[in-house]
């Protein structure tokens, strides 16, 4: 007995390390990086001194090289590559055109448009990492809530949950799927097809959507925060637009006193040489060399920069790209400080562009109707300047004592010129991976490199997209999975789980595996849960005499059920602030959703597996 236990020490040690990792990750008392590093050391030390060797073949099963192989795993590089591709889509504004179209549709169709918007979110999330999708849609959903007279809390949680549901439909829909597919290939040598998750994924989407329709009416909190995220800033900035060569405004005719290419912008005066043209501008045609004195909100002015930057070429040409610049155009508000040296001087006189390499896009002065060239306006204390420049140049303005930078107003502008490149690269990655032309990892790395080469994002932005916590967690989890599998720990756990479900057959086994995975994924990282349980699921399937694919798919779907706590998934944390949610809100809405998906999957999945020949 004692000799047997001594011989099996690698298995018991691996199980102890896994149990310790589960407790430490779930407790959330230490940083994920620290826990991951500690778990890695705990694995490396004993197996470097006493490598695990197969007594029959003398093959080395576990040593430091094998345990560290997770950090060079193709699935990990696929995740990192897709994160960079997603960041490129976000930075370039590639999704802004369809989202603007959807928001415009909301004005006409209201409730039906909300359904279409959430359907679009799910479709995009099936092919793109969920996090940048949610980041992009948070302000859009907030605007829709404001237009519909609702609080943001009614829509923010559905935004996160729908993106998670969409991610269940393809192997690149989430990092969890990628890691589970890789763990299955390591265990069985079988690779899941790109759309292998789609059939049951669509069933999960249908069940989750039906539940969310109910929950949004009866369970979702209706809560406003002290500073509602949907509050609209109506301050008007005065700006000057020069109609220079190549400007799309040349030849545009005013209709009902407004110009179509300047939506939400009020034209206060047109300066044409020595002539000042005042409203109304009935049938006025804009000409080369006209100067337009306009007024608009910050959002309206920045939207022009995003949609048709050629209109503001006179500003864009003044922002030079100098060596070491970040390449990120940034808009920020700044207040003219009391006692400033620029008080009483015009914008032309202070030579702001030559001093800072930034330009003053607009000026806001309370209770004043300004109809004069902006460059000749004499500045006063308290004037708010809307400044455009390279990110590094804008940040350097913090040291300028003549103006006070309003840090919270700083906003990066996506470069619309790169949107088409980003969309093309993204479609290329999805096409290459879905058709099998390239392995997912290769397609993702090529896509990430192409995003950098095309200028859709820079190296700094790409590095921010790569989360070191994800890298460490995934690498360690893959090592733990290998340790469980090769020491026999997975077989032991499987031998304990399988008899529990024997009386109820395969359906009961599916239900038990789904329930265990769903509980763990809301306590641990969904990535760690998937990687740790895939070897156990494969062993349980062999013990029960069924196709391992059945339990592998079950674990993947269940590991994506990160609905019950805000810390279960990053998108839940992203919407927690804008939605003004409490921890208990996710429990009240997320736990029933997980139960609905669990019951529905348990009833439908066996019939599907039987229909496709996996159960017979």
C-alpha positions as CSV (number, residue, x, y, z in Angstrom):
1,X,0.0,0.0,0.0
2,X,2.7,2.4,1.1
3,X,4.9,1.4,-1.9
4,X,1.9,2.0,-4.3
5,X,1.4,5.5,-2.8
6,X,5.1,6.3,-3.2
7,X,5.0,5.1,-6.8
8,X,1.9,7.3,-7.4
9,X,3.4,10.4,-5.8
10,X,3.5,12.4,-9.1
11,X,-0.3,12.0,-9.4
12,X,-1.1,13.0,-5.8
13,X,1.3,15.9,-6.0
14,X,-0.2,17.1,-9.3
15,X,-3.7,16.8,-7.8
16,X,-2.6,18.8,-4.7
17,X,-1.1,21.6,-6.9
18,X,-4.3,21.8,-8.9
19,X,-6.4,22.0,-5.8
20,X,-4.1,24.7,-4.4
21,X,-4.3,26.6,-7.6
22,X,-8.1,26.4,-7.6
23,X,-8.3,27.7,-4.1
24,X,-5.8,30.6,-4.6
25,X,-7.4,31.7,-7.9
26,X,-10.9,31.6,-6.5
27,X,-10.0,33.4,-3.3
28,X,-8.8,36.4,-5.3
29,X,-6.5,37.5,-2.4
30,X,-3.4,37.6,-4.5
31,X,-2.6,38.9,-7.9
32,X,-3.2,36.4,-10.7
33,X,0.4,36.9,-11.9
34,X,1.7,35.9,-8.4
35,X,-0.5,32.9,-8.1
36,X,0.4,31.7,-11.6
37,X,4.1,32.1,-10.9
38,X,3.8,30.2,-7.6
39,X,1.9,27.4,-9.3
40,X,4.6,27.2,-12.0
41,X,7.4,27.0,-9.5
42,X,5.5,24.3,-7.6
43,X,5.3,22.2,-10.8
44,X,8.8,22.8,-12.0
45,X,10.9,22.1,-8.9
46,X,9.9,18.4,-8.2
47,X,9.7,17.4,-11.8
48,X,13.1,18.9,-12.6
49,X,14.7,16.8,-9.8
50,X,12.5,13.7,-10.4
51,X,11.3,13.7,-14.0
52,X,8.3,11.4,-14.7
53,X,9.3,8.6,-16.9
54,X,7.2,5.8,-18.5
55,X,8.6,2.6,-17.1
56,X,7.7,0.6,-20.2
57,X,9.1,2.9,-22.9
58,X,11.5,5.1,-20.8
59,X,9.8,8.1,-22.5
60,X,10.0,11.3,-20.4
61,X,6.3,12.2,-19.6
62,X,7.0,15.3,-17.4
63,X,10.0,17.5,-17.0
64,X,10.5,21.3,-17.0
65,X,10.6,21.4,-20.8
66,X,7.2,19.7,-21.2
67,X,5.7,21.8,-18.4
68,X,6.9,25.0,-20.0
69,X,5.7,24.0,-23.4
70,X,2.3,25.7,-22.7
71,X,4.0,29.1,-23.1
72,X,4.9,28.2,-26.7
73,X,1.6,26.5,-27.4
74,X,0.0,27.5,-30.8
75,X,-3.4,28.2,-29.0
76,X,-1.7,30.8,-26.8
77,X,-0.2,32.6,-29.8
78,X,-3.6,32.3,-31.5
79,X,-5.2,34.1,-28.6
80,X,-2.5,36.8,-28.5
81,X,-2.8,37.3,-32.3
82,X,-6.5,37.6,-32.2
83,X,-6.4,40.1,-29.3
84,X,-4.1,42.3,-31.4
85,X,-6.4,41.9,-34.5
86,X,-9.4,42.9,-32.3
87,X,-7.5,45.9,-31.0
88,X,-6.7,46.9,-34.6
89,X,-10.4,46.8,-35.4
90,X,-11.1,48.9,-32.4
91,X,-8.4,51.5,-32.9
92,X,-9.1,51.9,-36.7
93,X,-12.8,52.4,-36.1
94,X,-13.6,49.6,-38.6
95,X,-16.9,48.8,-36.8
96,X,-18.0,52.4,-36.6
97,X,-19.9,52.5,-39.9
98,X,-22.2,49.5,-39.1
99,X,-22.7,50.7,-35.6
100,X,-23.7,54.2,-36.8
101,X,-26.1,52.6,-39.2
102,X,-27.6,50.5,-36.3
103,X,-28.0,53.6,-34.1
104,X,-29.6,55.5,-36.9
105,X,-32.0,52.6,-37.4
106,X,-33.0,52.8,-33.7
107,X,-34.4,56.3,-34.3
108,X,-36.9,54.8,-36.8
109,X,-37.6,51.3,-35.5
110,X,-37.0,51.5,-31.7
111,X,-37.6,48.0,-30.2
112,X,-36.9,46.1,-33.5
113,X,-33.6,47.9,-33.9
114,X,-32.5,46.9,-30.4
115,X,-33.0,43.3,-31.4
116,X,-31.0,43.8,-34.5
117,X,-28.2,45.6,-32.6
118,X,-27.8,42.7,-30.1
119,X,-27.9,40.2,-33.0
120,X,-25.1,42.1,-34.7
121,X,-23.1,42.1,-31.4
122,X,-23.5,38.3,-31.2
123,X,-22.4,37.8,-34.8
124,X,-19.3,40.0,-34.4
125,X,-18.5,38.3,-31.1
126,X,-18.5,34.9,-32.9
127,X,-15.4,36.0,-34.9
128,X,-13.8,38.6,-32.7
129,X,-12.7,38.7,-29.1
130,X,-15.5,39.8,-26.9
131,X,-13.7,42.5,-25.0
132,X,-13.1,45.1,-27.8
133,X,-16.7,44.5,-29.1
134,X,-18.1,45.4,-25.7
135,X,-15.7,48.4,-25.3
136,X,-17.0,49.7,-28.6
137,X,-20.7,49.2,-27.9
138,X,-20.8,50.5,-24.3
139,X,-21.2,54.2,-25.4
140,X,-23.6,53.2,-28.2
141,X,-25.8,51.2,-25.9
142,X,-25.7,54.1,-23.4
143,X,-26.8,56.5,-26.2
144,X,-29.7,54.2,-27.1
145,X,-30.8,53.9,-23.5
146,X,-30.8,57.7,-23.3
147,X,-32.8,58.1,-26.6
148,X,-35.3,55.5,-25.4
149,X,-35.8,57.0,-22.0
150,X,-34.3,54.0,-20.2
151,X,-31.5,53.7,-17.7
152,X,-28.3,52.1,-18.9
153,X,-28.7,49.3,-16.4
154,X,-31.5,47.8,-18.5
155,X,-29.1,47.2,-21.4
156,X,-25.5,47.0,-20.2
157,X,-25.7,43.5,-18.7
158,X,-27.4,42.1,-21.8
159,X,-24.6,43.6,-23.9
160,X,-22.0,41.5,-22.0
161,X,-24.1,38.4,-21.9
162,X,-25.0,38.5,-25.6
163,X,-21.3,38.9,-26.5
164,X,-20.5,35.8,-24.4
165,X,-23.3,33.8,-26.1
166,X,-22.0,34.8,-29.6
167,X,-18.6,33.7,-28.6
168,X,-19.9,30.1,-28.2
169,X,-20.4,29.6,-31.9
170,X,-16.9,29.2,-33.4
171,X,-13.6,28.0,-32.3
172,X,-12.2,31.6,-32.3
173,X,-15.2,33.1,-30.6
174,X,-13.4,33.2,-27.3
175,X,-9.9,32.4,-25.9
176,X,-11.7,29.6,-23.9
177,X,-12.7,27.8,-27.1
178,X,-9.2,28.1,-28.6
179,X,-7.6,26.6,-25.5
180,X,-10.1,23.8,-25.1
181,X,-9.6,22.9,-28.8
182,X,-5.8,22.8,-28.3
183,X,-6.1,20.8,-25.0
184,X,-8.3,18.3,-26.8
185,X,-5.8,17.9,-29.7
186,X,-3.0,17.4,-27.2
187,X,-5.0,14.7,-25.4
188,X,-6.5,12.9,-28.4
189,X,-4.8,14.1,-31.6
190,X,-8.1,15.3,-32.9
191,X,-8.8,18.9,-34.0
192,X,-12.3,20.5,-34.0
193,X,-13.4,22.1,-37.2
194,X,-13.9,25.9,-37.2
195,X,-17.7,25.7,-37.1
196,X,-17.9,22.5,-34.9
197,X,-19.4,24.6,-32.1
198,X,-22.0,26.3,-34.4
199,X,-25.0,23.9,-34.2
200,X,-25.3,23.6,-30.4
201,X,-23.9,27.2,-30.1
202,X,-26.9,28.5,-31.9
203,X,-29.2,26.6,-29.6
204,X,-27.5,28.1,-26.6
205,X,-27.8,31.6,-28.2
206,X,-31.6,31.0,-28.8
207,X,-32.1,29.9,-25.2
208,X,-30.0,32.7,-23.7
209,X,-31.7,35.3,-25.9
210,X,-35.1,34.1,-24.9
211,X,-34.1,34.2,-21.2
212,X,-32.6,37.7,-21.6
213,X,-35.8,39.0,-23.2
214,X,-37.6,37.9,-20.0
215,X,-34.9,39.1,-17.6
216,X,-34.7,42.5,-19.2
217,X,-38.4,43.0,-18.3
218,X,-38.6,41.5,-14.9
219,X,-35.1,40.8,-13.3
220,X,-32.8,43.6,-14.7
221,X,-32.3,46.4,-12.2
222,X,-33.5,49.9,-13.1
223,X,-30.9,51.9,-11.5
224,X,-29.4,55.4,-12.1
225,X,-26.0,56.3,-10.8
226,X,-24.9,59.6,-9.4
227,X,-23.4,60.5,-12.8
228,X,-25.5,58.8,-15.4
229,X,-23.3,57.6,-18.2
230,X,-25.9,58.7,-20.8
231,X,-25.7,62.3,-19.9
232,X,-25.3,64.4,-23.0
233,X,-22.7,67.3,-23.2
234,X,-24.5,70.1,-25.0
235,X,-21.7,72.7,-24.8
236,X,-21.1,74.4,-28.1
237,X,-17.5,75.0,-29.4
238,X,-16.9,77.6,-32.1
239,X,-14.6,76.3,-34.9
240,X,-13.4,77.5,-38.3
241,X,-13.4,75.4,-41.4
242,X,-11.3,76.4,-44.4
243,X,-12.7,75.0,-47.7
244,X,-9.4,74.3,-49.3
245,X,-8.5,72.2,-52.3
246,X,-9.9,68.6,-52.2
247,X,-12.4,69.5,-49.5
248,X,-15.7,67.7,-50.2
249,X,-17.7,70.8,-49.1
250,X,-16.8,72.5,-52.4
251,X,-19.9,72.9,-54.5
252,X,-22.3,71.8,-51.7
253,X,-25.6,73.7,-51.7
254,X,-27.4,74.6,-48.5
255,X,-30.8,73.0,-48.0
256,X,-33.2,74.6,-45.6
257,X,-30.2,76.6,-44.3
258,X,-28.1,73.5,-43.5
259,X,-25.3,71.6,-45.2
260,X,-25.6,67.8,-45.4
261,X,-21.9,67.1,-44.9
262,X,-22.1,69.0,-41.6
263,X,-24.7,67.2,-39.6
264,X,-25.4,68.6,-36.1
265,X,-23.2,71.6,-36.9
266,X,-24.6,75.2,-37.0
267,X,-22.9,77.4,-39.6
268,X,-22.9,80.9,-38.1
269,X,-21.1,82.8,-40.9
270,X,-19.4,82.2,-44.2
271,X,-16.4,84.5,-44.8
272,X,-15.8,84.8,-48.6
273,X,-12.9,87.2,-49.1
274,X,-14.1,90.5,-47.9
275,X,-17.8,89.5,-47.8
276,X,-19.5,88.1,-44.7
277,X,-22.5,85.9,-45.4
278,X,-24.9,85.4,-42.5
279,X,-27.7,82.9,-42.2
280,X,-30.1,82.0,-43.5
281,X,-28.1,80.3,-46.2
282,X,-30.9,79.4,-48.7
283,X,-29.4,78.0,-51.9
284,X,-25.9,79.2,-50.9
285,X,-23.1,77.3,-52.7
286,X,-19.8,76.8,-50.9
287,X,-16.7,77.8,-52.9
288,X,-13.0,77.2,-52.7
289,X,-11.4,79.5,-50.2
290,X,-14.5,80.0,-48.1
291,X,-14.1,80.1,-44.3
292,X,-16.9,78.7,-42.3
293,X,-17.4,79.8,-38.7
294,X,-19.4,77.0,-37.2
295,X,-20.7,75.9,-33.8
296,X,-21.1,72.3,-32.6
297,X,-20.7,70.0,-29.7
298,X,-17.4,68.2,-29.1
299,X,-19.0,65.0,-30.2
300,X,-20.3,66.6,-33.5
301,X,-16.8,68.0,-34.3
302,X,-15.0,64.7,-33.6
303,X,-17.6,62.8,-35.6
304,X,-16.5,64.9,-38.6
305,X,-12.9,63.9,-37.9
306,X,-13.9,60.3,-37.9
307,X,-16.4,60.2,-40.8
308,X,-14.9,62.7,-43.3
309,X,-11.5,64.0,-42.1
310,X,-11.0,65.7,-45.5
311,X,-13.4,68.4,-44.3
312,X,-11.0,69.4,-41.6
313,X,-7.8,68.9,-43.7
314,X,-6.8,72.5,-42.8
315,X,-6.4,71.2,-39.2
316,X,-5.0,67.8,-40.0
317,X,-2.2,69.2,-42.2
318,X,-1.0,71.3,-39.3
319,X,-0.4,68.4,-37.0
320,X,3.1,67.2,-38.0
321,X,4.3,63.6,-37.4
322,X,7.7,64.0,-35.7
323,X,10.2,61.3,-34.8
324,X,9.1,59.3,-31.8
325,X,5.4,60.4,-32.1
326,X,2.8,57.8,-31.2
327,X,0.8,58.3,-34.3
328,X,-2.5,58.5,-32.3
329,X,-4.6,61.6,-32.9
330,X,-6.0,62.8,-29.6
331,X,-8.6,65.3,-28.7
332,X,-8.6,67.0,-25.3
333,X,-10.2,70.0,-23.6
334,X,-8.2,72.6,-21.8
335,X,-9.2,75.7,-19.8
336,X,-7.3,79.0,-20.1
337,X,-5.8,79.5,-16.6
338,X,-6.3,82.7,-14.6
339,X,-3.2,84.9,-15.0
340,X,-2.2,83.1,-18.1
341,X,0.1,84.8,-20.5
342,X,-2.2,84.1,-23.4
343,X,-5.1,86.1,-22.0
344,X,-5.9,89.0,-24.3
345,X,-4.0,87.5,-27.2
346,X,-5.6,85.9,-30.3
347,X,-5.0,82.3,-31.3
348,X,-2.9,83.5,-34.2
349,X,-0.7,85.6,-31.9
350,X,0.0,82.9,-29.3
351,X,1.5,80.6,-32.1
352,X,0.0,77.6,-30.4
353,X,0.8,75.3,-33.3
354,X,4.5,76.1,-33.4
355,X,4.8,76.0,-29.6
356,X,3.1,72.7,-29.0
357,X,2.7,70.9,-32.4
358,X,-1.0,70.8,-31.5
359,X,-3.9,72.8,-33.0
360,X,-6.9,74.5,-31.4
361,X,-9.9,72.9,-33.1
362,X,-12.6,74.9,-31.4
363,X,-13.3,77.4,-28.6
364,X,-16.1,77.4,-26.1
365,X,-17.1,80.6,-24.3
366,X,-20.2,80.7,-22.1
367,X,-23.1,82.9,-23.1
368,X,-21.4,84.4,-26.1
369,X,-22.6,84.3,-29.7
370,X,-19.3,84.5,-31.7
371,X,-19.4,85.4,-35.4
372,X,-15.8,86.2,-36.3
373,X,-12.8,84.3,-37.5
374,X,-11.7,81.9,-34.7
375,X,-8.0,82.7,-35.2
376,X,-8.6,86.4,-34.4
377,X,-10.6,85.8,-31.1
378,X,-8.8,87.2,-28.1
379,X,-8.7,84.6,-25.3
380,X,-10.2,85.1,-21.9
381,X,-9.7,83.3,-18.6
382,X,-12.1,80.4,-18.4
383,X,-12.3,79.8,-22.2
384,X,-12.4,76.1,-23.0
385,X,-10.2,75.1,-25.9
386,X,-10.7,71.9,-27.9
387,X,-7.2,70.8,-28.9
388,X,-6.2,68.2,-31.5
389,X,-2.7,66.6,-31.7
390,X,-0.6,63.6,-31.4
391,X,-1.1,61.7,-28.2
392,X,2.4,62.4,-26.9
393,X,2.2,66.1,-27.8
394,X,-1.2,66.4,-26.1
395,X,0.2,64.7,-22.9
396,X,3.1,67.2,-23.0
397,X,0.6,70.0,-22.5
398,X,0.2,68.9,-18.9
399,X,3.4,71.0,-18.2
400,X,2.0,74.1,-19.8
401,X,1.1,76.6,-17.1
402,X,-1.0,78.8,-19.4
403,X,-3.7,76.1,-19.8
404,X,-5.2,73.5,-17.5
405,X,-5.7,70.1,-19.3
406,X,-9.0,68.3,-18.4
407,X,-7.6,64.8,-18.2
408,X,-11.0,63.0,-18.3
409,X,-11.8,64.7,-21.6
410,X,-8.8,63.0,-23.4
411,X,-10.0,60.9,-26.2
412,X,-8.1,58.9,-28.9
413,X,-9.5,59.2,-32.4
414,X,-9.4,56.2,-34.7
415,X,-7.9,56.8,-38.1
416,X,-10.6,56.2,-40.6
417,X,-8.1,55.8,-43.4
418,X,-7.1,52.5,-41.8
419,X,-10.6,51.1,-41.2
420,X,-10.8,49.3,-44.6
421,X,-7.4,47.8,-44.1
422,X,-8.4,46.5,-40.7
423,X,-11.7,45.1,-41.9
424,X,-9.9,43.4,-44.8
425,X,-7.3,41.9,-42.6
426,X,-9.9,40.7,-40.1
427,X,-12.0,39.0,-42.9
428,X,-8.8,37.4,-44.2
429,X,-7.9,35.9,-40.8
430,X,-11.5,34.6,-40.4
431,X,-11.5,33.2,-44.0
432,X,-8.1,31.5,-43.7
433,X,-9.0,29.9,-40.4
434,X,-12.6,28.9,-41.3
435,X,-11.7,27.3,-44.6
436,X,-8.6,25.5,-43.1
437,X,-6.3,27.3,-45.5
438,X,-4.1,28.1,-42.5
439,X,-4.0,27.0,-38.9
440,X,-5.8,29.4,-36.6
441,X,-2.5,30.3,-34.8
442,X,-0.7,31.1,-38.1
443,X,-3.6,33.1,-39.4
444,X,-3.9,35.1,-36.2
445,X,-0.1,35.9,-36.1
446,X,-0.2,36.9,-39.7
447,X,-3.2,39.1,-39.1
448,X,-1.6,40.8,-36.1
449,X,1.6,41.5,-38.1
450,X,-0.5,42.9,-41.0
451,X,-2.4,45.2,-38.6
452,X,0.9,46.6,-37.5
453,X,2.3,46.8,-41.0
454,X,-0.8,48.6,-42.3
455,X,-0.7,51.2,-39.5
456,X,-4.1,50.1,-38.0
457,X,-2.4,50.3,-34.6
458,X,1.1,50.8,-33.4
459,X,3.4,48.6,-31.3
460,X,2.4,50.3,-28.1
461,X,-1.3,49.7,-28.7
462,X,-0.6,46.1,-29.7
463,X,1.4,45.5,-26.5
464,X,-1.5,46.9,-24.5
465,X,-3.8,44.4,-26.1
466,X,-1.6,41.5,-24.9
467,X,-2.5,41.0,-21.3
468,X,0.4,39.5,-19.3
469,X,-2.1,38.0,-16.8
470,X,-3.7,36.0,-19.7
471,X,-0.3,34.9,-21.0
472,X,0.8,33.6,-17.5
473,X,-2.6,32.1,-16.6
474,X,-2.9,30.2,-19.9
475,X,0.7,29.0,-19.9
476,X,0.4,27.7,-16.4
477,X,-3.1,26.2,-17.0
478,X,-1.8,24.2,-20.0
479,X,1.1,22.9,-17.8
480,X,-1.4,21.9,-15.1
481,X,-3.5,20.1,-17.7
482,X,-0.5,18.2,-18.9
483,X,0.4,17.3,-15.4
484,X,-3.1,16.0,-14.6
485,X,-3.2,13.9,-17.8
486,X,0.3,12.4,-17.7
487,X,0.4,11.5,-14.0
488,X,-3.0,9.8,-14.1
489,X,-4.8,12.5,-12.0
490,X,-7.4,13.1,-14.8
491,X,-8.2,9.4,-14.9
492,X,-8.6,9.3,-11.1
493,X,-11.1,12.2,-11.1
494,X,-12.9,10.7,-14.1
495,X,-13.2,7.4,-12.3
496,X,-14.9,9.2,-9.4
497,X,-17.2,11.3,-11.6
498,X,-18.3,8.6,-14.0
499,X,-20.0,6.2,-11.5
500,X,-22.1,9.1,-10.2
501,X,-23.7,9.4,-13.6
502,X,-23.8,5.7,-14.4
503,X,-27.4,5.2,-13.2
504,X,-28.7,8.0,-15.4
505,X,-26.7,7.1,-18.5
506,X,-24.9,9.6,-20.8
507,X,-27.5,12.3,-20.2
508,X,-26.7,12.3,-16.5
509,X,-22.9,12.4,-17.2
510,X,-23.4,15.4,-19.5
511,X,-25.4,17.1,-16.8
512,X,-22.8,16.5,-14.1
513,X,-19.9,17.6,-16.3
514,X,-21.7,20.8,-17.4
515,X,-22.7,21.7,-13.8
516,X,-19.1,21.2,-12.4
517,X,-17.7,23.3,-15.3
518,X,-20.2,26.1,-15.0
519,X,-19.6,26.4,-11.2
520,X,-15.8,26.5,-11.6
521,X,-15.9,29.0,-14.5
522,X,-17.7,31.5,-12.3
523,X,-15.1,31.0,-9.5
524,X,-11.9,30.7,-11.6
525,X,-10.9,31.9,-15.0
526,X,-12.9,30.4,-17.8
527,X,-9.6,29.7,-19.6
528,X,-8.2,27.8,-16.6
529,X,-11.4,25.9,-16.1
530,X,-11.5,24.7,-19.7
531,X,-7.9,23.6,-19.8
532,X,-8.1,21.7,-16.5
533,X,-11.3,19.9,-17.3
534,X,-10.7,18.9,-20.9
535,X,-8.3,16.0,-19.8
536,X,-10.7,15.0,-17.1
537,X,-13.6,15.0,-19.7
538,X,-11.6,12.9,-22.1
539,X,-10.8,10.3,-19.4
540,X,-14.4,10.3,-18.2
541,X,-15.6,9.7,-21.8
542,X,-13.2,6.7,-22.3
543,X,-14.3,5.3,-18.9
544,X,-17.9,5.6,-19.9
545,X,-17.3,4.2,-23.3
546,X,-18.5,7.2,-25.3
547,X,-17.0,9.5,-27.9
548,X,-14.8,12.1,-26.0
549,X,-16.2,14.8,-28.4
550,X,-19.4,14.7,-26.4
551,X,-17.9,15.8,-23.1
552,X,-15.3,18.1,-24.8
553,X,-18.1,20.2,-26.4
554,X,-20.0,20.1,-23.1
555,X,-17.1,21.6,-21.2
556,X,-16.5,24.3,-23.9
557,X,-20.1,25.5,-23.7
558,X,-20.2,25.3,-19.9
559,X,-16.9,27.1,-19.5
560,X,-18.4,30.0,-21.5
561,X,-21.3,30.4,-19.0
562,X,-19.6,33.2,-17.1
563,X,-22.8,34.9,-16.1
564,X,-23.1,34.5,-12.3
565,X,-20.4,36.9,-11.0
566,X,-18.9,40.2,-12.4
567,X,-15.4,38.8,-12.0
568,X,-16.2,35.7,-14.0
569,X,-15.4,37.4,-17.3
570,X,-13.8,40.7,-18.3
571,X,-16.9,42.0,-20.2
572,X,-18.9,41.7,-17.0
573,X,-16.5,44.1,-15.3
574,X,-16.6,46.4,-18.3
575,X,-20.3,47.0,-18.0
576,X,-20.5,47.0,-14.2
577,X,-19.6,50.7,-14.0
578,X,-21.7,52.1,-16.9
579,X,-24.7,49.9,-15.7
580,X,-24.3,50.9,-12.0
581,X,-24.6,47.2,-11.1
582,X,-24.0,45.6,-7.7
583,X,-22.4,42.2,-7.3
584,X,-25.8,40.8,-6.4
585,X,-27.3,41.9,-9.7
586,X,-25.1,39.4,-11.6
587,X,-26.1,36.7,-9.2
588,X,-29.8,37.5,-9.5
589,X,-29.7,37.6,-13.3
590,X,-26.8,35.3,-14.1
591,X,-27.5,32.3,-11.9
592,X,-30.9,31.7,-13.5
593,X,-29.5,32.1,-16.9
594,X,-26.8,29.5,-16.2
595,X,-29.5,27.1,-14.9
596,X,-31.6,27.7,-18.0
597,X,-28.7,26.9,-20.3
598,X,-27.7,23.9,-18.2
599,X,-31.2,22.4,-18.3
600,X,-31.8,23.2,-22.0
601,X,-28.4,21.8,-23.0
602,X,-28.9,18.6,-20.9
603,X,-32.2,18.0,-22.7
604,X,-31.2,18.9,-26.3
605,X,-27.5,17.9,-26.5
606,X,-28.0,14.1,-26.2
607,X,-30.5,14.2,-29.1
608,X,-28.0,16.2,-31.2
609,X,-25.1,13.9,-30.4
610,X,-27.3,10.9,-31.3
611,X,-28.4,12.6,-34.6
612,X,-24.8,13.2,-35.7
613,X,-23.7,9.7,-34.7
614,X,-21.6,10.4,-31.7
615,X,-23.7,8.2,-29.4
616,X,-24.1,5.2,-31.4
